[in-house]
């Protein structure tokens, strides 16, 4: 038995399919749906980095998502800054605030940290809603200009699709490099046992802050892209409900897996859209499906596939060894029968 030889072509094939979709269809509904999946996948991948790999469940990501969105919107609409400058400043601001929040909150552990991060998300949401002189409050922030780089305007759905796809690929590439590096292994060791990691000489606090900042940066990036795409913002963009939705996407797709955020976000959002016509019964239908997924796939879809692959790889050496023993035994028997070996 051998592993599937074409597995290394899966990622390039998926990327080619993603690049070809706007060329194959001009249906704006499907493109809008994919754009929203890409944006939320970036945010969920940030939650995955801190919760899945570093083992710290943060529920503040909706707040950081809203912070990134409003920072870009305010800089472009009121300060008349360019899209790229506003995007960089939105990401930088969420990272700085994330570092400050992380230095305070990461001194807590377990559910205490989760509750504290939830409170921080609520505070950010309240600031966005109540600071009407800056954010326009419940009236919403209008007039965000069309994203523009140089002389090129991202005024069409197709151009926005490719812009956000670029940042999704970039975010997933950076996450992959981190996970496969010494930094990623450090995060995993902290997740498994903080005491053991500290005994091995790892600066646990510094590593947890690094993971938290990276996760907030991705949430801020997703929020900024969201603002540049919709060009209208309301306080609900930072609603705490979005944090639980991101957690749902992550659990369904597979926590602590690189592809889990994309698979979970795409699957759940697609299912919700398919059940749109049954608006009154949508959650009644979706609820049992979610319960079944959690019961039979507790590690998510990609987590289950990863465990199945590991199980097959662990069985493979034993199978090959048994096959070799059978072959050697058959050869010996034939040689004995032919008189090549003295009895």
Order of alpha helices (4+ residues) and beta strands (2+ residues): alpha-alpha-alpha-alpha-alpha-alpha-beta-beta-alpha-alpha-alpha-alpha-alpha-alpha-alpha-alpha
